[in-house]
Amino acid sequence: MSAFFQKIPCQTKTAARLGWMQTTHGKIETPIFMPVGTQATVKATTPAQLRDIGCQILLGNTYHLHLRPGSDLVHDLGGLHRFMSWDGPILTDSGGFQVFSLAKLRKITPEGIHFRSHLNGDKFFLGPTESVNIQQNLGSDIAMVLDECPPYPCEENACRQANERTIRWAGQSLQTAQENGFLETGHHLFGIAQGSVFEHLRKECAQAIAGMDFCGFAIGGVAVGEPEPMMLEQVSWTAPLLPSHKPRYVMGVGTPPQLLKMIALGVDMFDCVMPTRAARHGTAYTPFGKINLRNQRFREDPRPLIEGLSNYTCQNFTRAYLRHLVVAEEILASTLLTIHNLHFYLDLMKQVRQHLQKGDFDAWHLQWIKKYEEDDTDNSR
């Protein structure tokens, strides 16, 4: 298995890392945020718009794409890249998160997960081999192993059993990817460490997964309802145990300050629906916290969302106009705010990389977090 992650030397007293990954569909600079395109689309945006705001890699979902339109169909039509007209890298989640999010529609066995489709109730089975094969059909640049994401709160014994399944399925996933040619053809497979809020279980799982020859490693099962300090604690336990010469990915997070805090803990990759979901509810991200454009105070506001930010929304539209679209429930509101929110996240990662190169990340990220968290409750902006 060839290495595809390179670290770039940088000066910091934190565990933050600067680097890049090379895939068959392009280079990815890290730290990086990945917009979520669960069903082969990032909601309310086109691939061209994503390119314009500097998106380097998208995320799709094995469970959802297998159900609809079907991974065989996607394969027959040229793979996920051609199907959705996106020529950059794609990472696909394995379906493991649906163990958590669709708990009422699944049954976990030692072999895998028996689901009832949330669309029509049809039964189907997803095991580690099936998950890798589906992702191979999709043509994912980076595939994830099937894992079990425990809920919060979770009893220790239940978490221990979930860990055992996660570790066993990781080994089976890796074997499948080696035997079916997935890795030989330039694709990559990441392992996932679980363990919920139990430090010893987190460390046991991380050490077991880290001992396998994956291309990269993820920290799963965070931001599933636990308080932020507990979430950050789980990352701090796990990240140092994952190989330093391979990328580290925290799945499904988070707020802008959370991303900066986890980068300082040594994390390279993130994904989250937060910026796109907030956009569809009329909320915009700024360096001074979130703003709700339904607020009456924006009715006559002639300013852009952020002065000087070079995305289509900020360059062309006022807060007053955006508020009008939101209040009138116009579809364009979701598009313009999604463009802005995703660009805000991607630009923040670009700033991180620049400050790591410059050598002043340590002070800069603490000041950025302080200002955001202090101003996030200020309604005068």
C-alpha positions as CSV (number, residue, x, y, z in Angstrom):
1,M,0.0,0.0,0.0
2,S,1.7,3.2,-1.2
3,A,1.9,6.3,1.1
4,F,-0.3,9.2,-0.1
5,F,0.0,11.6,2.8
6,Q,2.9,14.0,3.1
7,K,3.5,16.3,6.1
8,I,5.1,19.8,5.6
9,P,7.3,21.0,8.4
10,C,5.8,23.9,10.4
11,Q,6.5,25.6,13.7
12,T,3.9,25.2,16.4
13,K,3.8,24.1,20.0
14,T,0.5,22.4,19.4
15,A,0.0,19.1,17.6
16,A,-1.3,20.9,14.5
17,R,0.0,19.5,11.2
18,L,0.4,20.9,7.7
19,G,0.3,18.5,4.7
20,W,-1.3,17.2,1.6
21,M,-2.8,14.0,0.2
22,Q,-2.5,12.9,-3.4
23,T,-5.5,10.9,-5.0
24,T,-6.2,9.9,-8.5
25,H,-8.6,12.8,-8.8
26,G,-6.3,15.5,-7.4
27,K,-4.3,16.9,-4.5
28,I,-5.9,17.8,-1.1
29,E,-4.2,20.3,1.1
30,T,-4.6,19.7,4.8
31,P,-6.1,20.6,7.3
32,I,-9.2,20.4,5.2
33,F,-13.0,20.6,5.5
34,M,-15.1,18.4,3.3
35,P,-18.7,19.5,2.3
36,V,-21.2,16.8,2.7
37,G,-22.9,15.5,-0.4
38,T,-24.8,12.6,1.1
39,Q,-26.9,11.7,-2.0
40,A,-24.4,12.7,-4.7
41,T,-25.2,16.4,-4.2
42,V,-24.2,19.1,-1.8
43,K,-27.6,20.6,-1.1
44,A,-28.5,23.8,-3.0
45,T,-25.2,24.0,-4.9
46,T,-23.7,22.9,-8.2
47,P,-20.2,21.3,-8.6
48,A,-19.1,24.5,-10.4
49,Q,-20.1,26.7,-7.4
50,L,-18.2,24.4,-5.1
51,R,-15.1,24.6,-7.3
52,D,-15.4,28.4,-7.2
53,I,-15.2,28.6,-3.4
54,G,-12.1,26.3,-3.3
55,C,-13.7,22.9,-2.4
56,Q,-11.0,20.2,-2.7
57,I,-13.0,17.1,-1.7
58,L,-16.6,16.1,-1.2
59,L,-18.2,13.4,1.0
60,G,-20.9,10.9,-0.1
61,N,-22.7,8.2,1.8
62,T,-22.6,4.5,1.1
63,Y,-25.9,3.6,2.8
64,H,-27.9,6.3,1.0
65,L,-26.4,5.9,-2.4
66,H,-26.7,2.1,-2.3
67,L,-30.5,2.5,-1.6
68,R,-31.0,5.3,-4.1
69,P,-30.1,5.2,-7.0
70,G,-28.1,2.0,-6.4
71,S,-24.3,1.5,-6.5
72,D,-24.6,-0.8,-9.5
73,L,-26.4,1.9,-11.5
74,V,-23.8,4.5,-10.5
75,H,-21.0,2.1,-11.5
76,D,-22.7,1.4,-14.9
77,L,-23.0,5.1,-15.5
78,G,-19.2,5.7,-15.0
79,G,-18.9,6.0,-11.2
80,L,-19.9,8.7,-8.7
81,H,-17.5,11.3,-10.2
82,R,-19.1,11.2,-13.6
83,F,-22.6,10.6,-12.2
84,M,-22.5,13.9,-10.3
85,S,-20.1,15.7,-12.6
86,W,-17.5,16.3,-9.9
87,D,-13.9,15.7,-11.1
88,G,-12.3,16.2,-7.7
89,P,-11.7,13.6,-4.9
90,I,-14.6,12.0,-3.1
91,L,-14.6,10.3,0.3
92,T,-17.5,8.0,1.1
93,D,-18.7,7.1,4.6
94,S,-19.3,3.4,5.1
95,G,-22.8,3.4,6.4
96,G,-21.6,2.9,9.9
97,F,-23.1,6.3,11.1
98,Q,-26.6,4.9,10.1
99,V,-26.1,2.4,12.9
100,F,-26.5,5.4,15.2
101,S,-28.9,7.6,13.2
102,L,-31.3,4.9,12.1
103,A,-31.2,2.8,15.3
104,K,-34.9,1.9,15.0
105,L,-34.4,0.5,11.6
106,R,-31.5,-1.8,12.1
107,K,-30.3,-5.0,13.9
108,I,-26.6,-5.5,14.6
109,T,-25.1,-9.0,14.3
110,P,-21.5,-10.2,14.5
111,E,-21.5,-10.4,10.7
112,G,-22.8,-6.9,10.0
113,I,-26.0,-4.8,10.1
114,H,-29.5,-5.8,8.9
115,F,-31.3,-2.6,7.9
116,R,-34.9,-1.8,6.9
117,S,-34.8,0.9,4.3
118,H,-36.0,4.3,5.6
119,L,-37.5,4.8,2.1
120,N,-39.8,1.8,1.7
121,G,-39.0,-0.7,4.5
122,D,-37.2,-3.2,2.3
123,K,-34.6,-5.3,4.1
124,F,-31.0,-5.3,3.2
125,F,-27.7,-6.4,4.8
126,L,-24.6,-4.3,5.1
127,G,-21.4,-6.1,6.3
128,P,-17.8,-5.0,6.0
129,T,-17.3,-6.8,2.7
130,E,-20.5,-5.4,1.2
131,S,-19.6,-1.9,2.3
132,V,-16.2,-2.0,0.6
133,N,-17.7,-3.5,-2.5
134,I,-20.3,-0.7,-2.7
135,Q,-17.7,1.9,-2.3
136,Q,-15.6,0.3,-5.0
137,N,-18.7,0.4,-7.3
138,L,-19.0,4.1,-6.5
139,G,-15.4,4.7,-7.4
140,S,-14.6,6.5,-4.1
141,D,-11.1,8.0,-3.8
142,I,-11.2,7.4,0.0
143,A,-13.5,4.7,1.4
144,M,-14.2,4.1,5.1
145,V,-14.5,0.8,6.9
146,L,-17.8,-0.3,8.3
147,D,-17.9,0.5,12.0
148,E,-20.4,0.7,14.9
149,C,-21.1,4.1,16.2
150,P,-22.4,3.9,19.8
151,P,-24.9,6.4,21.0
152,Y,-24.5,8.8,23.9
153,P,-25.0,8.0,26.7
154,C,-23.8,4.4,26.2
155,E,-23.2,1.7,28.8
156,E,-19.6,0.5,29.0
157,N,-20.3,-3.1,28.2
158,A,-22.3,-2.2,25.1
159,C,-19.5,0.1,24.0
160,R,-16.9,-2.7,24.5
161,Q,-19.0,-5.0,22.3
162,A,-19.3,-2.2,19.7
163,N,-15.5,-1.8,19.8
164,E,-15.0,-5.6,19.3
165,R,-17.2,-5.5,16.2
166,T,-15.6,-2.3,14.9
167,I,-12.1,-3.9,15.2
168,R,-13.1,-7.2,13.6
169,W,-15.0,-5.4,10.8
170,A,-12.0,-3.2,10.1
171,G,-9.8,-6.2,9.5
172,Q,-12.4,-7.8,7.2
173,S,-12.8,-4.5,5.3
174,L,-9.0,-4.2,4.8
175,Q,-8.8,-7.8,3.6
176,T,-11.6,-7.2,1.1
177,A,-10.0,-4.1,-0.2
178,Q,-6.7,-5.9,-0.7
179,E,-8.3,-8.9,-2.4
180,N,-10.7,-7.2,-4.7
181,G,-8.1,-4.8,-6.2
182,F,-9.6,-1.6,-4.6
183,L,-6.2,-0.5,-3.1
184,E,-4.2,-1.6,-6.1
185,T,-6.1,0.7,-8.4
186,G,-5.1,3.8,-6.5
187,H,-8.0,4.0,-4.0
188,H,-7.6,4.4,-0.3
189,L,-9.2,2.9,2.8
190,F,-9.4,4.5,6.3
191,G,-9.9,2.7,9.6
192,I,-12.1,4.2,12.3
193,A,-11.5,4.2,16.0
194,Q,-14.5,4.2,18.3
195,G,-14.9,3.9,22.1
196,S,-17.5,6.5,23.1
197,V,-16.6,8.5,26.3
198,F,-14.6,5.7,27.9
199,E,-10.9,6.6,27.8
200,H,-9.6,3.0,28.1
201,L,-11.9,1.8,25.4
202,R,-11.0,4.7,23.1
203,K,-7.3,3.9,23.6
204,E,-7.8,0.1,23.1
205,C,-9.7,0.6,19.9
206,A,-7.3,3.3,18.6
207,Q,-4.3,1.0,19.2
208,A,-5.9,-2.0,17.6
209,I,-7.0,0.0,14.5
210,A,-3.6,1.8,14.3
211,G,-1.9,-1.6,14.1
212,M,-3.6,-2.3,10.7
213,D,-2.2,-1.1,7.4
214,F,-4.8,1.5,6.5
215,C,-4.0,4.6,4.4
216,G,-5.5,6.9,7.1
217,F,-7.5,6.9,10.3
218,A,-10.7,8.4,11.6
219,I,-12.0,9.2,15.0
220,G,-15.7,8.3,15.0
221,G,-18.5,8.5,17.4
222,V,-18.0,12.1,18.6
223,A,-20.6,14.9,18.5
224,V,-23.4,12.4,19.0
225,G,-24.9,14.3,21.9
226,E,-22.1,14.6,24.4
227,P,-21.0,18.1,25.7
228,E,-18.2,19.8,23.8
229,P,-15.5,19.3,26.5
230,M,-16.2,15.6,26.5
231,M,-16.0,15.5,22.7
232,L,-12.6,17.3,22.7
233,E,-11.4,15.0,25.4
234,Q,-12.2,11.9,23.2
235,V,-10.2,13.4,20.4
236,S,-7.3,14.2,22.7
237,W,-7.2,10.6,23.9
238,T,-7.3,9.1,20.4
239,A,-5.3,11.3,18.0
240,P,-1.8,10.8,19.6
241,L,-2.3,7.0,19.2
242,L,-2.9,7.1,15.5
243,P,0.1,6.9,13.1
244,S,1.7,10.4,12.7
245,H,2.7,9.7,9.1
246,K,-0.9,9.2,8.0
247,P,-4.0,11.5,7.9
248,R,-6.3,11.8,10.9
249,Y,-10.0,12.5,10.3
250,V,-12.7,13.4,12.9
251,M,-16.0,12.5,11.4
252,G,-19.1,14.7,11.5
253,V,-17.9,17.8,13.2
254,G,-18.2,20.7,13.9
255,T,-18.4,24.4,14.7
256,P,-15.6,26.7,13.5
257,P,-14.0,27.0,16.9
258,Q,-14.2,23.2,17.4
259,L,-12.4,22.6,14.1
260,L,-9.5,24.9,15.3
261,K,-9.4,23.2,18.7
262,M,-9.1,19.8,17.0
263,I,-6.6,20.9,14.5
264,A,-4.4,21.9,17.5
265,L,-4.9,18.3,18.7
266,G,-3.4,16.9,15.5
267,V,-6.5,16.4,13.3
268,D,-6.2,16.9,9.5
269,M,-9.7,16.3,8.1
270,F,-13.3,17.2,8.9
271,D,-16.8,17.0,7.5
272,C,-20.1,18.3,8.8
273,V,-23.6,19.2,7.6
274,M,-23.7,22.2,9.9
275,P,-22.8,24.9,7.4
276,T,-25.3,23.7,4.7
277,R,-28.1,23.0,7.2
278,A,-27.7,26.4,8.8
279,A,-27.9,28.0,5.4
280,R,-31.3,26.4,4.7
281,H,-32.5,27.8,7.9
282,G,-31.5,31.4,7.2
283,T,-28.3,31.4,9.3
284,A,-24.9,32.7,8.1
285,Y,-21.5,32.2,9.6
286,T,-19.2,35.2,10.2
287,P,-15.9,35.6,12.2
288,F,-18.1,37.1,14.9
289,G,-20.4,34.1,15.3
290,K,-23.6,33.1,13.5
291,I,-26.3,35.6,12.4
292,N,-29.9,34.8,11.9
293,L,-31.0,36.7,8.8
294,R,-34.7,36.5,9.8
295,N,-33.9,39.1,12.4
296,Q,-35.6,42.5,11.7
297,R,-32.4,44.4,12.2
298,F,-31.1,43.2,8.9
299,R,-34.1,44.5,6.9
300,E,-32.3,47.6,5.7
301,D,-28.7,46.5,6.2
302,P,-26.6,47.4,3.1
303,R,-23.5,45.4,4.1
304,P,-22.4,42.1,2.7
305,L,-22.3,39.2,5.1
306,I,-18.5,39.6,5.5
307,E,-16.6,42.6,4.1
308,G,-13.9,41.5,1.7
309,L,-14.7,37.8,1.5
310,S,-14.4,36.7,-2.1
311,N,-17.4,34.5,-2.7
312,Y,-20.3,35.2,-5.0
313,T,-22.7,35.9,-2.2
314,C,-20.5,38.4,-0.4
315,Q,-19.4,40.1,-3.6
316,N,-22.9,40.7,-4.9
317,F,-25.6,40.8,-2.3
318,T,-26.5,42.8,0.8
319,R,-27.8,41.4,4.1
320,A,-31.0,43.2,3.4
321,Y,-31.5,41.3,0.1
322,L,-30.5,38.0,1.7
323,R,-33.0,38.6,4.5
324,H,-35.7,39.3,2.0
325,L,-35.0,36.0,0.3
326,V,-35.1,34.1,3.6
327,V,-38.3,35.7,4.8
328,A,-39.9,35.2,1.4
329,E,-38.8,31.6,1.4
330,E,-37.1,31.9,-2.0
331,I,-35.0,28.9,-3.1
332,L,-32.2,31.3,-4.0
333,A,-31.7,32.0,-0.2
334,S,-30.5,28.5,0.4
335,T,-28.1,28.6,-2.6
336,L,-26.5,31.9,-1.7
337,L,-26.2,31.2,2.0
338,T,-24.8,27.7,1.3
339,I,-22.2,29.2,-1.0
340,H,-21.3,31.6,1.7
341,N,-21.2,29.2,4.7
342,L,-19.2,26.6,2.9
343,H,-16.7,29.2,1.7
344,F,-16.5,30.5,5.2
345,Y,-15.5,27.0,6.4
346,L,-13.1,26.4,3.5
347,D,-11.5,29.9,3.9
348,L,-11.0,29.2,7.6
349,M,-9.0,26.0,6.7
350,K,-7.0,28.1,4.2
351,Q,-6.2,30.6,6.9
352,V,-5.1,27.7,9.2
353,R,-2.7,26.4,6.5
354,Q,-1.3,29.9,5.9
355,H,-0.7,30.6,9.6
356,L,0.9,27.2,10.0
357,Q,3.2,28.0,7.2
358,K,3.9,31.5,8.7
359,G,4.6,30.0,12.1
360,D,2.0,32.0,14.1
361,F,-0.8,29.5,14.3
362,D,-0.6,29.1,18.1
363,A,-1.5,32.7,18.9
364,W,-3.7,33.3,15.9
365,H,-6.1,30.3,16.5
366,L,-6.6,31.2,20.2
367,Q,-7.4,34.8,19.3
368,W,-9.8,33.7,16.5
369,I,-11.6,31.3,18.9
370,K,-11.8,33.9,21.6
371,K,-13.3,36.6,19.3
372,Y,-15.8,34.2,17.7
373,E,-17.0,32.7,21.0
374,E,-17.3,36.2,22.7
375,D,-19.1,37.8,19.8
376,D,-21.4,34.9,19.1
377,T,-23.9,36.1,21.7
378,D,-23.6,39.8,20.5
379,N,-26.8,40.9,18.7
380,S,-25.4,44.3,17.6
381,R,-23.4,43.1,14.6
